[in-house]
Amino acid sequence: MELHDLTIHELHDRLKRKEISSVEATKAMLARIEAVDPKVNAYITVTPEEALAAAEAADRRIAAGDMTPLTGIPIGLKDIFVTKGIRTTCASKILGNFVPPYDGTAVAKLKEAGAVIVGKLNQDEFAMGSSGESSAFGPTRNPWNLDCIPGGSSSGSAAAIAARTATATLGTDTGGSIRQPASHCGCVGLRPTYGRVSRYGVIAYASSLDQVGPVTRDVTDCALMLQAVAGHDSMDSTSVEVPVPDYTKALTGDVKGLKLGLPREYYIEGLDPDVKRAMDEAIETYRGLGAEFVDISLPHTDYAVATYYLIATAEASSNLARYEGVRFGHRAEGAANLIDMFRKTRSEGFGAEVKRRIMIGTYALSSGYYDAYYLKAQKVRTLIMQDFLKAFETVDAILTPVAPTPAFKIGEKTSDPLQMYLSDIFTIPVNLAGTCGISVPAGMSTAGLPIGLQLIGRPFGEETILRAAHAFEQATEWHMQKAQI
C-alpha cells in the first residue's frame, strides 16, 4: 500500500514504529498532489516549504517520544480557515490576495497536535454552493468521475480524500457542506453539534449555522480528528463548555439494541432508485447487527429548505458587508468616489452565486419584510428543532439518505439554482436544529458513483453516531472502495 493510501491510524502506527518518517510521508503526499491535482483541482494553494518544515518538527517530536495521533500526518484545510502567513481566499476574487496574520483555533489545535498542513483546499465561493462549481479558481472534479461534481461547499475537502491527496481534511458544514460531498466522494464526513468546535478564524457565511468538521477515509480517523479540534474556546462566544470525551472509545462495533429512527419525510417519492436501494440494504445490515428500527415523523421537514435559504442568506448579507475594499482583500481601481469604490469592488470581487445570496438576504432583512421573512423563518427553525428533540425521546439516532441522488454532471444544475438548493434537502434540517450528523459510505450507483448514508444524533451525541457509523463500516466494504485516478 502506498503512503498516500494510508489512514491516519495506519500512518500513525508506522511513524510510531519508526518504519517511515513524517518527512517521507509528506514528500509522498506532495508528489501525489503534483501528479493528480491538476485533474481534480482540489487545492487552491499547496504549501510544500511549510509542510516539510512542519514534518521535520514532527519527526523531532516523535524521536523525543512526544507524539499525538496526528503528529506527522499530512492534512489539508478548506480555504475558509485563516492560516497565519498563508494566503486564504475563501475561493473568492475579493480575497485573492489576503494573507492572515493569525491561525484560527481549529488550525492552531491541529498544529499543536503536530499535524502537517500540506495546503488549502478548493470550495464553493464563501461556502455558498452544493457542487464546488462556484469557486473563483474553477470547479473541483469528482475523482470517481471527472465529469461529475464532488459536492459542496467543502468540495476540495472531500475530493482530496477520494483522490488520496491528503490523509485527512477539515471542512465546514452550513447546510450539508461536509456530509454531502463526503457522500458523493465515498468518504466519511462529520458535522459536529453547533458549538462543539470553535469557529474562531473561520471566515463567516451564516454564523448560526456554520460548523467545523472532519472529512476522512474511515470512522476511526473521523473520531481522531474530532478529538483534536473539539472543545470550548473563549475566542468564540458560541463555543459550548461541554467536556470532550474520548471518541475512539465509542468505536466498539456494537449496536445491539440501538434504536434507529426512520423519518417518513425522508423516504419519499423521487428518491433516486440507487439511493433507495443503498438505504434498504443499510437498514438490513443494521438489523443483522441487532439494531432496532422505529418509524418516526419530522413534520416540518418540508419547510427546511425555504427556512434555511432565508436565515443563511440574511446572515450572509450581514457577514459579507465587511468586504468593501477598505480593510483587506481586493480594491477596484478607477473609482470616482467612496461609494463607487464599494460598488465596483463588490461587483468585481464576488461571483454570481454570492451576489444572488447577498441580494436575497438583504431583501429578507429590509424594512417591512423582516417580520414576514426572517422572523418567520426563525420561528419555523424552532419547530424543526423541536421535531428532532421529540424524536430523540424515542430513538438514539436517525438514519436517512445524505442526498436524493448520487453526484450529477458538472454544469447540469448551474442554470437552475432552485434545483441546486434542493440537493441539500436531507442535510439542511440538521444545521437548523444545531445537532450533529455523519455521512458514511453505503453503496455505489449503477454509474459507479458513491452513495452515503446519514446518521443524525441528538445534540452532543457524536459518540452515538460515531459508534453506529463504525459498526456499519466494519460490517461492509464500501469504505474500502477506491477511486481509480
N, C-alpha and C positions, 0 to 999 in steps of 0.2 A: 504493500500500500504506500502510495506517495505521501510525502509530508503534508501537502495541501489537502489531502483527503481526510486527515485525522480529525477527530472531535477534540474538544477542549480536554476532556478527561483522559483520552488516549495520548494526546501530546504531552499533557502534564506528567503522566506516568513515565514516558520516555525521557523527558527532561529530568525528572527526579532520579531516574536510574543512570543519568549521565550518558545515555546512549546517543543523544544528539544535544546540540546547544541551541539556545534561542536564536543566536545569530544565523545558524544553519537553517532553522525553521523559517526565520524572517526572510532570508535570501530566497528560499524556495517559494515563499508566498509572493514576494515581489516579482520573481521570474514568471510565476503563474499569472499575475496581474498583467504583466507586459505581453504575455503570449495570448491571453484570452480576452482581456477587457476591451480592446478595440472593436470586437464583435458585439459585446454585451452593453458597453457604456454604463457600467455600474458605478464607476468612480468619476468624480469631478476633479479631485486633487489627490495625487499619490505623494507620500512623504518618505522617500527612501532614506534620506540622511537622518531625519529624526527617528525613524523606525529602527535603523541599525544602531544608533546611539542608545536607544531605549533597550534594545536586545542585548547589547554589551553590558548595560547596567543590570539587566535581569540575570544574565549569566553570573555576574559577580554576586548577586543576592543568592542565587541557587548554590553557588560554591560555599557561601557563608552559612548555608542551612536556613536562610530566611526566605521561605517560599510559601506563596498562597496558591490556590488552584488556578489563578490567572497569570501568575508570573511567567513572563516569556511568551505568552500566547498572542499571535497576530490578530488584531481586531480592527474592524472598520467602523466608522461613525457616520451616521446620516449627517449631511451637511447643514443641519439645523442646530447642531451643538456648537457653541462658541468654544474655540480652541486657541489658546494663547500662542501668538506668533504664526498661526496657520490660517490661511485665507478661509473665510466662512461665508458662503454665498447664499445659502437657502435656495439654491438653484435659480436665482433671480439676477437680472442685469443690474438691478438697483443696488445690490450688494456685491457686485462683481469684483470690487477692489477692497473689500472690508477685511482687515486683519485684526481680530480682537486682542485686547490687552490682558485677558484673563481666561481661565478654564472654567466651564460650567461645573456644577457639583458632580454630576454623573461621570464626566470626563476625569475630573480630579480623583474620584474614587477608583476608577479603573487604573489610572496611573499609580496611585498609592498601592494598588494590588500588584503592580509590576507588569501590567498588560502592555503590549507593544502596539501602538496606533500606526497602522500602515497607510491610512488615507481617509478622505472624506467622500461620502457616497452620494450618488445622484438621487433625486427625489422629484416629486411634483413641486413646482414653484411655491414657496411658503407653505408647503404641505397641503396645498389645495388641489386635490385630484385623486382619482381612484385607479389610474392607469400608468403613471410615470411619464405621461406624454406632455405635460405642461412645463417641463424643465426648460430653462433658457439655454441649457447645454445639450439639448437633444434628448430624445426618448431613451429610456433604458429598455433593453430587449430581454425577453424571457429565455434563459438558457435551454429550456426544454424545446422551444420552437422560436427561432429568432424573428419570426413574423408576428409573434404574439406579444401582448403586454405582460409585464411581470406582476401587475397590480400596483397600487399606490395608496398613500403617497410615499411610503418607505420602499420605493421600487428598487433602489440600489442595495438596500439592506438585505432584501430577500434574494435578489438576483446574484449578489456576491456569494451568498451561501450555496445556492444551486450551482454556480459556476466554479465553486471551490477557489474563490479569490479572497476569502477571509475565513478564519476559523470560527469566528462569531461576529455578530454586528449588533449595534444599538440603533433603534429607530424610535419614532414617536407614533402614537395612535390617538387620533382625534375623533374619527368616526369608523375606525376599522383599519387604519393605515399600517398596522403591523400584521394583524391577523389575515387580512385579505391577500396581500402579496405573499405571505408565508404559505397560504393555501395554494395560490397559483404557481408557486415555485417549488412546492414539495418540501417545505421545511417547517420548523416549529417556531411559532411566534406568540409571545405573551404580552397582553396588555394588563399591567397590574391595576389594582384599585387606585382610584384618584387619591393622591396624597401619599401613596406608598413610596414613590420615588420622587426626589426633588426635581422641580422644573427650573431651578435657578441655572441660568446660562443656556436655556433652550429658547430659541427665537419663537416668539409667541404667534400663534394663529388664533386659536379660540381658547382663552385661558381657563375656562371652567370645564373644558373637555379634553385638552391635551394631556397625555401621559407618556412617560418614557418607558420603554421595554426592550427586551432582547429578541433577536432572531438567531436561531441556532440549528445545528444539524439534528440534534436529538433532545429529549426532555431533560436528561441529566445536565447537559450543557446549559439549558434554559434556567434550571434551578441554580446552577453555579453563578451565572451572570446576574440573576435577580439578587442573589445573596450579596454580590459585590456592590450593587448600586442602590439597594433599598435602604430605608432608614430616614429618620427625622432630620431636617436641615433648617437651621434658624434663618437661613437666607431666603427661604420660600415659605411665605405665610400660609400657604395651602398644604404644606407638608404636615403629615399627621404623626404624632408621637405615640406610635404603637410598636411594641417590641418586634424585632425581626427574628423569626425562627430559623432553624437550620433546615432549609428547604429540601436538601438531599435526603434527610431522614424520612421525609414523606414518601419517598420513592420505593415503596415496599412491594409493588406489583400486586397488591391485594385489594380488590374492590368488592369482595363478598359482602352482600347486604347493603351496598351503597345505593341510595335511591337517586335515580336519574330522571329528570322531568323531560317530557316531550311536548313542547308547546304547539298546539294545533295551528296557531297562526304562522308558524314557520314551515310546516309541511303542507304546502299549498299547490294548487294548480299552477302550471307554468314553471315549476322546478325542473331543471334540466334532467332528462332521464338518467344520465350518467351520475349526476349528483344524488338523485333519489336512490339509485342502486347502491352507491357507496354508503349512504346513510343507513339503508336497510341492512347491509352487511355489517356495518359497525354496531348496530343495535344487537344483531345476533351474536357478534363477538363478545360484547359486554354481557349478554345473557349467559353465554358459556362461561364467563369469568365469575358469575354469581351476582352480578348487579341486578337491581330491581328497577322496573320502569313504571312511571306514574304519568298519566295523561294530565297535562296542566293547560291553563289558559293565561296568556299575557294580552289582555283585551285591547290595550291601547297601542299595540304594535303598528297598526295601520297609520297612526299619526306620527310615527317616529321620524320618517324622512323629512316631512314638512317642518316638524318641530326643530330638528337638527339644523336644517338649512336656514332657518330664521335666527336661531341662537348663535350658530357658528359664524354666519356672515355678519351679524351685528357686532360680535366681539372682534372679528377680523377688521371691520371698518374702523373700530376704535384703536386696535393694536397697530394697524399699518399706517395710521396717521403720522407716526414719527418719521416716516421715510419721505422727507421733503427736500433733500439736497443740501441741508444746512449743516447737520452734525456729523453724518457719516454716509458712506456709500456714494452712488452716482450723483453728479450735479450737471444739469443741462447747460450747454453753452448758449450764448447769444440771447439771453432773456431780457426783455425790455424793463422789467421791474420784479419785485419780490414775488408777487402773486403769479406772474408769468413764469418765473423760475420754478415755483412749486408745480404749476400745471405741466410745464414741459418735462420736468424731471420725472414726475409720476407717469406721464404718458409714455415717455421713452423707457422708463425703468421697469414698469410692471407689464406682465403678459396678459393675454386676453382673459384667462380664467380668473386671475387675481382681480382684474378690473371688474369683471362681472360680479364677483362676490362682494367686493367693496361697495359697489352700487346697490346691490340688493340689501346689504346690511345697513347702509346709510339711509335707505328708504324706510326700512323697518324701524329705525330709531328716530325718524323725523317727526316733527311736531304734528300731532293729530293721528299718527299711525302707531306710536309706541304702545299704547294700550291694546290696540286691535291686533297687533302682530307680536312684538317682542314679549310683552307681559303675558299675553295669552299662551305663547309658546312655553314660557317658564312654568305656567300653571299645568300645562299638559305634561311637561317634563316631570313634574312632581307625581302625576298619576302613573307615568311609566315606571318611575322609581318604586312607587307603592305596589305595582303589579309584581315586580321582582321580589320585593320583601315578603309579599304574601305567598308567592310560590315557594320561597325558601323556608317557609314554615312546614312544608310537607316533603321537600326534596333537598338533597345535599348538593346537587349540581344540575345543570340543564344542558342537554345535548341537542345541537342544531347544526344545520349546514353553515358554512362560513359565507359562501356566495351562491347566488341562484344558478350560476353557470361556471364552467371552467374558464380559463383565460380566453379572451377574444382577440381578434386580429388588431394590430396597430392601425389606427385611423378609422376603425369600424364605428365608433360612437362619438368621435370628436365633434361631429356636426349636430349632435343631439344631446345637449347637457342633461336633460331630464333622464334619459336612458342611462347615462353615465352615473348620475346620482343614485338611481335605483339599484345599482350593483352593490351598494353598501347597506341594503335593507336589513340584512341579518346581523350586522355588526354594530350599527348605529345605536340601537337601544342600550347596549352595554355602557357606552360612553355617556348617554343621557342619564343613566341610573348611577354612574360613577363607580360601577363594580368591576370585577376582573373577568377576563376571558382568554382562552388559549386556543390556537389553531394547531392541529397535529395531522400529519399526512394520513389519509384514509382510503385512497383509491386512485385509479387512473381513468381518464376518459377514453372513449374508443379512438380518439385522435392522439392518444399518448400524452395527455396533459394532466398534471397532478390535481387532485381534489382533496381538500382538507375538511375535517370535522371541527366544530367549535364546542368547547366545554365552558359554560358560564358558571362562575362561583358567586357565593354571597360576598359582601364587602369584606376585604382582608381574608378571603378564603382561598388564597393562592395555593396553600398546601393541598387542599382537597382536589383542585383541578389538575395540579401537577401529578398527584397520585393517580388520578383517573386516566390522565393522558399517558403517563408512564406505563401503566398496566396494559393499555391498548397497544402502545408501541411495542411492548415486549411480546404481545400475542400475535402481532402482524409483522410483515416485512416491508411495508410501504416506505418507511423512513430509510430503508437501505437502497432504494432505487436511486440511480444517478443520472443526471442529465449528461448526454454524450456531446460534449463540446470541446 
